[in-house]
Amino acid sequence: MGIMWRGFYALSLLYFAQTGHATIGSGGCGEYELRGTIDKNPSASGFLYIVNKGTASQYQLVIPIRQEPKIAPYINRSSRIRASLAKRIENFRGEFSSIQSISLAVSDPMGLSGERPMVLVAETECAE
């Protein structure tokens, strides 16, 4: 019985390690595909794109004011976004430099779809 639980535990760790967040944790710059929600920024005017909402690895990415008309229909809804980051992310906070596309997505808070919430599509040099 103990071996079965160890195997289950090992498979669980492997699964969550593969479906966790992408290399954005290293602060890499480039174009990303992300899954999350758009919320009002509580500490400033404007909006945030929140990935992994309510978890220890919650990312908050500021949406540029010039992009607000594009994101208006998706506020407080699960969405998939393709956007660029020109500066490094620090302490799980950053800012989009541009948003290429956005669409509605089915909410998947437990990650059962196997999709990663953040995927680096194309890496670029960071603007320092």
Backbone as a printed PyTorch tensor [residue, N CA C, xyz], in Angstrom:
tensor([[[  0.8260,  -1.1990,   0.0000],
         [  0.0000,   0.0000,   0.0000],
         [  0.8650,   1.2550,   0.0000]],

        [[  1.9730,   1.2720,   0.7250],
         [  2.8470,   2.4360,   0.7880],
         [  3.4890,   2.7670,  -0.5450]],

        [[  3.8190,   1.7400,  -1.3160],
         [  4.4470,   1.9540,  -2.6250],
         [  3.4540,   2.6260,  -3.5690]],

        [[  2.1970,   2.2290,  -3.4980],
         [  1.1870,   2.8310,  -4.3660],
         [  1.0630,   4.3260,  -4.0830]],

        [[  1.0470,   4.7180,  -2.8080],
         [  0.9230,   6.1320,  -2.4560],
         [  2.1640,   6.9130,  -2.8760]],

        [[  3.3320,   6.3080,  -2.7430],
         [  4.5590,   6.9770,  -3.1910],
         [  4.5190,   7.2200,  -4.6930]],

        [[  4.0500,   6.2300,  -5.4420],
         [  3.9390,   6.3730,  -6.8970],
         [  2.9530,   7.4600,  -7.2700]],

        [[  1.8170,   7.4790,  -6.5730],
         [  0.8210,   8.5250,  -6.8120],
         [  1.3950,   9.9000,  -6.5050]],

        [[  2.1090,  10.0080,  -5.4130],
         [  2.7260,  11.2740,  -5.0100],
         [  3.7500,  11.7220,  -6.0580]],

        [[  4.5750,  10.7960,  -6.5280],
         [  5.5940,  11.1280,  -7.5290],
         [  4.9420,  11.5840,  -8.8380]],

        [[  3.8890,  10.9000,  -9.2670],
         [  3.1890,  11.2990, -10.4910],
         [  2.5240,  12.6600, -10.3360]],

        [[  1.9750,  12.9200,  -9.1530],
         [  1.3540,  14.2230,  -8.8970],
         [  2.3850,  15.3340,  -8.9940]],

        [[  3.5600,  15.1340,  -8.3950],
         [  4.6130,  16.1410,  -8.4660],
         [  5.0460,  16.3830,  -9.9020]],

        [[  5.1980,  15.3120, -10.6570],
         [  5.6020,  15.4320, -12.0530],
         [  4.5600,  16.2080, -12.8540]],

        [[  3.2910,  15.8990, -12.6390],
         [  2.2150,  16.5900, -13.3460],
         [  2.2230,  18.0860, -13.0380]],

        [[  2.2670,  18.4400, -11.7460],
         [  2.2140,  19.8440, -11.3750],
         [  3.4820,  20.5850, -11.7680]],

        [[  4.6030,  19.9110, -11.8260],
         [  5.8390,  20.5620, -12.2680],
         [  5.7460,  20.9230, -13.7410]],

        [[  5.0900,  20.0640, -14.5390],
         [  4.9720,  20.3240, -15.9740],
         [  3.8730,  21.3130, -16.3010]],

        [[  2.8260,  21.3920, -15.4810],
         [  1.7180,  22.2930, -15.7840],
         [  1.8060,  23.5910, -15.0010]],

        [[  2.8850,  23.8200, -14.3110],
         [  3.0660,  25.0680, -13.5630],
         [  3.3320,  26.2300, -14.4880]],

        [[  3.7650,  27.3520, -13.9310],
         [  3.9900,  28.5220, -14.7670],
         [  5.2420,  28.3750, -15.6050]],

        [[  5.2760,  29.0970, -16.7140],
         [  6.3730,  28.9980, -17.6740],
         [  7.5920,  29.7650, -17.1840]],

        [[  8.5310,  29.9650, -18.0670],
         [  9.8010,  30.5770, -17.7120],
         [  9.6930,  32.0480, -17.3610]],

        [[  8.4870,  32.5820, -17.3150],
         [  8.3250,  33.9910, -16.9680],
         [  8.8570,  34.2740, -15.5700]],

        [[  8.9240,  33.2620, -14.7210],
         [  9.4480,  33.4370, -13.3730],
         [ 10.8760,  33.9550, -13.3690]],

        [[ 11.6110,  33.6900, -14.4410],
         [ 12.9750,  34.1850, -14.5380],
         [ 13.0020,  35.6330, -15.0030]],

        [[ 11.8130,  36.1790, -15.2950],
         [ 11.7380,  37.5810, -15.6980],
         [ 12.0410,  37.8070, -17.1530]],

        [[ 11.9580,  36.7620, -17.9840],
         [ 12.2690,  36.8870, -19.3960],
         [ 11.3380,  37.8190, -20.1350]],

        [[ 11.8480,  38.4590, -21.1720],
         [ 11.0530,  39.3670, -21.9940],
         [ 10.7060,  38.6740, -23.2950]],

        [[  9.6320,  39.1310, -23.9170],
         [  9.2240,  38.5640, -25.1910],
         [  7.7300,  38.5510, -25.3390]],

        [[  7.2570,  37.7300, -26.2630],
         [  5.8330,  37.5990, -26.5290],
         [  5.3090,  36.3630, -25.8070]],

        [[  4.2020,  36.5270, -25.0950],
         [  3.6230,  35.4570, -24.2830],
         [  2.1690,  35.2190, -24.6370]],

        [[  1.7350,  33.9840, -24.4360],
         [  0.3200,  33.6460, -24.4290],
         [ -0.0240,  33.3670, -22.9750]],

        [[ -1.0520,  34.0540, -22.4660],
         [ -1.4070,  33.9480, -21.0540],
         [ -2.8950,  33.6760, -20.8970]],

        [[ -3.2350,  33.0130, -19.7980],
         [ -4.6330,  32.7920, -19.4170],
         [ -4.8500,  33.4430, -18.0710]],

        [[ -5.9130,  34.2310, -17.9440],
         [ -6.1750,  34.8880, -16.6770],
         [ -7.4240,  35.7370, -16.7460]],

        [[ -7.4610,  36.7680, -15.8930],
         [ -8.6000,  37.6850, -15.8590],
         [ -8.1080,  39.1230, -15.8020]],

        [[ -8.9580,  40.0310, -16.2410],
         [ -8.6580,  41.4610, -16.1890],
         [ -9.4510,  42.0490, -15.0320]],

        [[ -8.7560,  42.6910, -14.1120],
         [ -9.3780,  43.3150, -12.9460],
         [ -8.9580,  44.7720, -12.8560]],

        [[ -9.7640,  45.5600, -12.1700],
         [ -9.4210,  46.9610, -11.8840],
         [ -8.1860,  46.9780, -10.9990]],

        [[ -7.2580,  47.8720, -11.2790],
         [ -6.0570,  48.0120, -10.4600],
         [ -6.4470,  48.6980,  -9.1500]],

        [[ -6.2990,  48.0160,  -7.9920],
         [ -6.7240,  48.6070,  -6.7250],
         [ -5.8210,  49.7320,  -6.2240]],

        [[ -4.5880,  49.7840,  -6.6900],
         [ -3.6460,  50.7740,  -6.1700],
         [ -3.3740,  51.9460,  -7.1220]],

        [[ -3.9430,  51.8970,  -8.3300],
         [ -3.7350,  52.9760,  -9.3050],
         [ -4.8800,  52.9420, -10.3140]],

        [[ -4.9430,  53.9420, -11.1710],
         [ -5.9760,  53.9060, -12.2030],
         [ -5.5710,  52.8740, -13.2550]],

        [[ -6.5470,  52.3490, -13.9530],
         [ -6.2730,  51.3770, -14.9900],
         [ -6.6150,  49.9580, -14.5790]],

        [[ -6.0690,  48.9990, -15.3440],
         [ -6.4080,  47.5950, -15.1720],
         [ -5.1690,  46.7140, -15.1070]],

        [[ -5.3620,  45.5350, -14.5000],
         [ -4.3150,  44.5170, -14.3830],
         [ -4.7710,  43.2380, -15.0620]],

        [[ -3.8400,  42.5330, -15.6830],
         [ -4.1090,  41.1760, -16.1500],
         [ -3.5350,  40.2560, -15.0840]],

        [[ -4.3920,  39.4350, -14.4890],
         [ -3.9700,  38.5960, -13.3750],
         [ -3.9320,  37.1330, -13.8160]],

        [[ -2.7820,  36.5150, -13.6570],
         [ -2.5700,  35.1130, -13.9830],
         [ -2.3950,  34.3540, -12.6730]],

        [[ -2.9570,  33.1650, -12.5870],
         [ -2.9070,  32.3360, -11.3680],
         [ -3.5460,  33.0700, -10.1860]],

        [[ -4.7010,  33.6720, -10.4310],
         [ -5.3760,  34.4890,  -9.4290],
         [ -5.6400,  33.7110,  -8.1410]],

        [[ -5.3020,  34.3460,  -7.0160],
         [ -5.5620,  33.7650,  -5.7050],
         [ -4.5780,  32.7000,  -5.2710]],

        [[ -3.4520,  32.5680,  -5.9840],
         [ -2.4400,  31.5790,  -5.6140],
         [ -1.1570,  32.2750,  -5.1680]],

        [[ -0.2290,  31.4990,  -4.6700],
         [  1.0640,  32.0550,  -4.2590],
         [  1.8780,  32.5300,  -5.4630]],

        [[  1.5620,  32.0330,  -6.6460],
         [  2.2870,  32.4430,  -7.8540],
         [  1.4190,  33.3370,  -8.7350]],

        [[  0.6720,  34.2480,  -8.1200],
         [ -0.1890,  35.1760,  -8.8470],
         [  0.6560,  36.2750,  -9.4810]],

        [[  0.5040,  36.4350, -10.7910],
         [  1.1930,  37.4950, -11.5200],
         [  0.2230,  38.6320, -11.7840]],

        [[  0.7020,  39.8760, -11.6280],
         [ -0.0980,  41.0620, -11.9180],
         [  0.6320,  41.8770, -12.9740]],

        [[  0.0160,  41.9800, -14.1380],
         [  0.6290,  42.6760, -15.2610],
         [ -0.2220,  43.8850, -15.6240]],

        [[  0.3720,  45.0670, -15.5810],
         [ -0.3320,  46.3100, -15.8730],
         [ -0.6380,  46.3840, -17.3690]],

        [[ -1.8680,  46.7580, -17.6630],
         [ -2.2990,  46.9330, -19.0510],
         [ -2.1420,  48.4110, -19.4030]],

        [[ -1.4110,  48.7240, -20.4740],
         [ -1.2210,  50.1330, -20.8610],
         [ -2.5670,  50.8250, -21.1410]],

        [[ -2.6660,  52.0830, -20.7760],
         [ -3.9100,  52.8430, -20.9350],
         [ -4.3650,  52.8490, -22.4010]],

        [[ -3.4320,  52.9340, -23.3220],
         [ -3.8060,  52.9820, -24.7430],
         [ -4.4430,  51.6730, -25.2210]],

        [[ -4.2990,  50.5850, -24.4370],
         [ -4.8780,  49.2890, -24.8020],
         [ -6.2500,  49.0510, -24.1600]],

        [[ -6.7050,  49.9660, -23.2910],
         [ -7.9600,  49.7500, -22.5610],
         [ -9.1820,  49.5770, -23.4630]],

        [[ -9.3210,  50.3090, -24.5720],
         [-10.4910,  50.0480, -25.4300],
         [-10.5280,  48.6030, -25.9560]],

        [[ -9.3660,  48.0290, -26.1980],
         [ -9.2800,  46.6600, -26.7080],
         [ -9.7210,  45.6380, -25.6570]],

        [[ -9.4330,  45.9000, -24.3770],
         [ -9.7020,  44.9190, -23.3250],
         [-11.0620,  45.1120, -22.6470]],

        [[-11.7630,  46.2160, -22.9420],
         [-13.0160,  46.5500, -22.2460],
         [-14.0470,  45.4140, -22.2140]],

        [[-14.2880,  44.6830, -23.3000],
         [-15.3010,  43.6210, -23.2420],
         [-14.8980,  42.4120, -22.3800]],

        [[-13.6510,  42.3490, -21.9590],
         [-13.1520,  41.1680, -21.2540],
         [-12.9150,  41.3960, -19.7590]],

        [[-13.2690,  42.5610, -19.2530],
         [-13.0430,  42.8750, -17.8410],
         [-13.8610,  41.9290, -16.9670]],

        [[-13.2070,  41.3670, -15.9350],
         [-13.8080,  40.4240, -14.9800],
         [-14.2830,  39.1270, -15.6270]],

        [[-13.6540,  38.7360, -16.7210],
         [-13.9860,  37.4800, -17.4030],
         [-12.7010,  36.7180, -17.6930]],

        [[-12.7980,  35.4040, -17.7200],
         [-11.6300,  34.5960, -18.0750],
         [-11.2800,  34.8570, -19.5270]],

        [[ -9.9890,  35.0490, -19.7700],
         [ -9.5650,  35.3520, -21.1350],
         [ -8.2020,  34.7400, -21.4300]],

        [[ -7.9130,  34.7170, -22.7120],
         [ -6.6050,  34.2960, -23.2230],
         [ -6.0600,  35.5000, -23.9660]],

        [[ -4.8250,  35.8430, -23.6720],
         [ -4.2370,  37.0530, -24.2420],
         [ -2.8650,  36.7320, -24.8190]],

        [[ -2.5400,  37.3980, -25.9050],
         [ -1.1950,  37.3070, -26.4810],
         [ -0.6200,  38.7120, -26.3820]],

        [[  0.4580,  38.8400, -25.6200],
         [  1.0040,  40.1740, -25.3400],
         [  2.5150,  40.1200, -25.2150]],

        [[  3.1190,  41.3030, -25.3020],
         [  4.5750,  41.4200, -25.2090],
         [  4.9810,  42.0930, -23.9070]],

        [[  6.1050,  41.6390, -23.3830],
         [  6.7230,  42.2370, -22.1960],
         [  8.1050,  42.7280, -22.6030]],

        [[  8.3540,  44.0390, -22.4460],
         [  9.6400,  44.6230, -22.8340],
         [ 10.5780,  44.7690, -21.6430]],

        [[ 10.0240,  44.7220, -20.4250],
         [ 10.8320,  44.8540, -19.2100],
         [ 10.6810,  43.6020, -18.3600]],

        [[ 11.6970,  43.3420, -17.5610],
         [ 11.6830,  42.1720, -16.6850],
         [ 10.5760,  42.2480, -15.6410]],

        [[ 10.0530,  41.0900, -15.2970],
         [  9.0610,  40.9930, -14.2270],
         [  9.8130,  40.8570, -12.9130]],

        [[  9.3900,  41.6280, -11.9310],
         [ 10.0100,  41.5600, -10.6100],
         [  8.9280,  41.3790,  -9.5620]],

        [[  9.1380,  40.4320,  -8.6590],
         [  8.1830,  40.1570,  -7.5830],
         [  6.7710,  39.9070,  -8.1170]],

        [[  6.6780,  39.1420,  -9.2030],
         [  5.3980,  38.7600,  -9.8040],
         [  4.6160,  39.9480, -10.3630]],

        [[  5.2860,  41.0620, -10.6300],
         [  4.6330,  42.2470, -11.1840],
         [  5.3900,  42.7320, -12.4220]],

        [[  4.6140,  43.1870, -13.3940],
         [  5.2150,  43.6670, -14.6220],
         [  4.2250,  44.5100, -15.3990]],

        [[  4.5660,  44.8270, -16.6540],
         [  3.7080,  45.6510, -17.4950],
         [  3.8180,  45.1950, -18.9380]],

        [[  2.6640,  45.0650, -19.5800],
         [  2.6610,  44.7420, -20.9980],
         [  3.1740,  45.9400, -21.7770]],

        [[  3.9600,  45.6860, -22.8100],
         [  4.3470,  46.7640, -23.7130],
         [  3.3300,  46.8750, -24.8420]],

        [[  2.7040,  45.7550, -25.2070],
         [  1.6380,  45.7710, -26.2080],
         [  0.8000,  44.5020, -26.0800]],

        [[ -0.4220,  44.5780, -26.5790],
         [ -1.3280,  43.4300, -26.5970],
         [ -1.6630,  43.1450, -28.0570]],

        [[ -1.3170,  41.9500, -28.5180],
         [ -1.5940,  41.5950, -29.9080],
         [ -3.0290,  41.1020, -30.0950]],

        [[ -3.5000,  40.2350, -29.1880],
         [ -4.8600,  39.7120, -29.3260],
         [ -5.4000,  39.3000, -27.9660]],

        [[ -6.7270,  39.2250, -27.8810],
         [ -7.3940,  38.7980, -26.6550],
         [ -8.7010,  38.1110, -27.0500]],

        [[ -9.0390,  37.0490, -26.3130],
         [-10.2850,  36.3260, -26.5660],
         [-10.7860,  35.7270, -25.2640]],

        [[-12.0610,  35.3830, -25.2400],
         [-12.6290,  34.7290, -24.0610],
         [-12.0700,  33.3250, -23.9410]],

        [[-11.9640,  32.8460, -22.7030],
         [-11.4750,  31.4960, -22.4450],
         [-12.3460,  30.8590, -21.3730]],

        [[-12.4540,  29.5590, -21.4080],
         [-13.1850,  28.8370, -20.3780],
         [-12.3450,  28.8600, -19.1130]],

        [[-12.9640,  29.2100, -18.0020],
         [-12.2560,  29.2520, -16.7250],
         [-11.7930,  27.8400, -16.3530]],

        [[-10.5400,  27.7190, -15.9240],
         [ -9.9650,  26.4200, -15.5450],
         [ -9.1160,  26.6060, -14.2880]],

        [[ -9.7430,  26.9110, -13.1380],
         [ -8.9770,  27.2370, -11.9410],
         [ -8.1260,  26.0860, -11.4030]],

        [[ -8.4860,  24.8480, -11.6940],
         [ -7.7040,  23.7110, -11.1850],
         [ -6.6590,  23.2330, -12.1730]],

        [[ -6.6220,  23.8170, -13.3610],
         [ -5.6270,  23.4380, -14.3570],
         [ -5.8540,  22.0650, -14.9510]],

        [[ -7.0950,  21.6190, -15.0400],
         [ -7.3990,  20.2820, -15.5360],
         [ -7.2010,  20.1450, -17.0440]],

        [[ -7.1850,  21.2570, -17.7580],
         [ -7.0070,  21.1910, -19.2120],
         [ -5.5710,  20.8340, -19.5980]],

        [[ -4.6400,  21.0010, -18.6720],
         [ -3.2410,  20.7240, -18.9680],
         [ -2.5340,  21.8890, -19.6240]],

        [[ -3.2660,  22.9580, -19.9420],
         [ -2.6420,  24.1420, -20.5350],
         [ -1.9040,  24.9280, -19.4660]],

        [[ -0.7300,  25.4100, -19.8050],
         [ -0.0100,  26.2700, -18.8710],
         [ -0.5850,  27.6770, -18.9540]],

        [[ -0.6810,  28.3650, -17.8190],
         [ -1.2570,  29.7030, -17.8390],
         [ -0.3480,  30.7470, -18.4950]],

        [[  0.9450,  30.4370, -18.6560],
         [  1.8760,  31.3750, -19.2710],
         [  2.8390,  30.5980, -20.1620]],

        [[  2.8790,  30.9690, -21.4310],
         [  3.7610,  30.2930, -22.3770],
         [  4.5500,  31.3410, -23.1470]],

        [[  5.8640,  31.2070, -23.1250],
         [  6.7300,  32.1000, -23.8970],
         [  6.6850,  31.6630, -25.3530]],

        [[  6.2530,  32.5660, -26.2320],
         [  6.1400,  32.2670, -27.6520],
         [  7.4170,  32.6610, -28.3760]],

        [[  7.9240,  33.8560, -28.0750],
         [  9.1470,  34.3640, -28.7100],
         [  9.9110,  35.2200, -27.7110]],

        [[ 11.1410,  34.8630, -27.4550],
         [ 11.9560,  35.6140, -26.4950],
         [ 12.6420,  36.7910, -27.1900]],

        [[ 12.7260,  37.9220, -26.4860],
         [ 13.4040,  39.1080, -27.0020],
         [ 14.3020,  39.6790, -25.9060]],

        [[ 15.1560,  40.6160, -26.3020],
         [ 15.9980,  41.3110, -25.3450],
         [ 15.1500,  42.2370, -24.4830]],

        [[ 15.4890,  42.3490, -23.2230],
         [ 14.7560,  43.2290, -22.3290],
         [ 15.2840,  44.6600, -22.4350]],

        [[ 14.3590,  45.6250, -22.3670],
         [ 14.7300,  47.0330, -22.3140],
         [ 15.0740,  47.3610, -20.8770]],

        [[ 16.2620,  47.7730, -20.6290],
         [ 16.6910,  48.0500, -19.2420],
         [ 16.5280,  49.4880, -18.8820]]])
